[in-house]
Amino acid sequence: MCLAVPGKILKILDDDPVMPQGQVSFGGILKSVNLAYVPKARPGDYVIVHVGFAISILDEQEAQNILATLEGPQSEESAL
């Protein structure tokens, strides 16, 4: 099974036309991500990332919904 997760582009690290790279935050964990498949992506955009490549742009609400689903149900115990 493959998993692609949403992250927020914080900045463009390299705007090379063939292999652009961006710094993407995944809940505070920062990773360098290849942006070649999403040439219109800009800082502030949410993208779906699979194996180091951003594969699509999401709106913020859709990204938040996916993140909430991935986190799963919250219990009182886990909130402590």
N, C-alpha and C positions, 0 to 999 in steps of 0.2 A: 504494500500500500504506500502511496506517495502522499506527502503532506505539503501544502503550500500555506504560508501564514502571512497575515497582513503586517506591514510595518510602515512607519512614517519617514519620509525622506527629510533629513535635516539639512543636508547641503550636498552640492555637487562637488565631488573630489577631482574629477577629471572629465572634461567635456570633449574628449576625443570622439570624433564622429563615428568611429567603428566600435570602440569599446568604452563608452562612457561609464563612469563609476560614481556612485553616490553613497553617502553615509546614511544608513537607515537605522532607526530605533525600533527595537522589538521590546516594548515594555521597559525601556531603559538600557537594554543591552544593545550596543552599537556594533554594526557590521558594515563592511564595504560590500556593495551589491552592484552587479552589472546592470546597467539601465538600457542596453542596446534594444531590447524589445519594447520599450516604452519611451520613445524619443521625445514625447511631449511632456513627460513627467518633470515636475519642478519641486523645489523645497516646499514642504507643507503638504504635498500630496501623499495619500496612502496608496501603497502598492502591494500586490500579492507577490510573494517571493518563494521561489522553488529552487533548491540547490544553488543559491547564490545569484540567481537571475530574477529580476522583476519581470513578471509576465503579464500584468495588467494593472491599470489604475482603478482605484475604488473611491467612492465618495466616503466622507468621514463616518457617516451613520452606518453604512454597510460594513466598514472596517470594525467599528465598535461592536456591532451585532455579532460578527464572526469571532472577535476576541472574547466576548462574553460567553459564546457557545463553547469555545475551546477551554475556557476556565472551568466550565461545568457549574453545577449547583453549589452555592455557598451554604455551609451549615454554620450554626452558632459557634460550634467548636473551632472551626477553621478561622473564624473571625477573631478569635482571642489571640 
